[in-house]
């Protein structure tokens, strides 16, 4: 187990570096939002476009992987809604809890983590999971929020769906892989200059995003977050139940190859991404439980991901 921890720990060391810089006052913790926005609009879209545009999708596409990844996430989204109902929340906040239980940090943390732990061949699958999560779970959450909030008053479900789709299609993390897929469909190779540019810019995505995560975590007290039972419940759903449900779907039900099943399970085991936090900002909700869940799940994922890699080796 110690050897496995050493394999993935450099990823968490980058987060710790960002966290330490924020705690020591070397970098303002408020810059986490600016760094996240920069990653979303510049290096990460370049990385996603390049990977999608240069991957042989005929060779690697696997419908069972798509089913296990999406179905597991949707089941946990429903479980998160149940937690929100238990908390006595309204529909908007229940939708945020649905994301807290199911929205994996696949793009920021999953890409470097799986490339290091399993291999670079996992990157297309991680990007598919990240894009599918954004296009499905986030859309469902926004639709529920629009139908329940003042944004959708007097317009009905159709208006809520259109509002959700409008916000989704403007997201660069969805647009860039779609453009990459269109380029791949042409059969053209990327020009050398463009390929090198995208590679150089894309290489900045993971370390910059991880530093930003560290700065975001520095804004909250870990002990205060762990004292909240709802934070602990949502973190348990995300780190334990989500990969467990995905494992059941992938192995005894779909009988997926071991390496592909492990990829799906590890993506499900990633801590909570920033999607729920963006939802709280979009609808002016209290983000205390959400930011606490991001913090606790990120810290505890060191141990849960190590356990999965130790007891479920390739």
Buried (B, 14 or more C-beta within 10 A) or exposed (E): EEEBBEBBBEBBEBBBBBBBBBBEEEBEBEBBBEBBEBBBEBBBBBBBBBBBBBBEEEEEEBEBBBBBBBBBBBBBBEBBBBBBEEBEBEBBBBBBBBBBBBBBBBBBBBBBBBBBBBEEBBBBBBBBBBBBBBBBBBBBBBBBBBBBBEBBEEEEEEBBBBBBBEBBEEBBBBBBBBBBBEBBEEEEEBEEEBBEBBBEBBEBBBBBBBBBBBBBBBBBEBEEBBEBEBBBBBBBBBBBBBBBBBBBBBBEEBEBEEEBBBBBBBBBBBBBBBBBBBBBEBBEBEBBBBBBBBBBBBBBBBEBBBBBBEEBEE
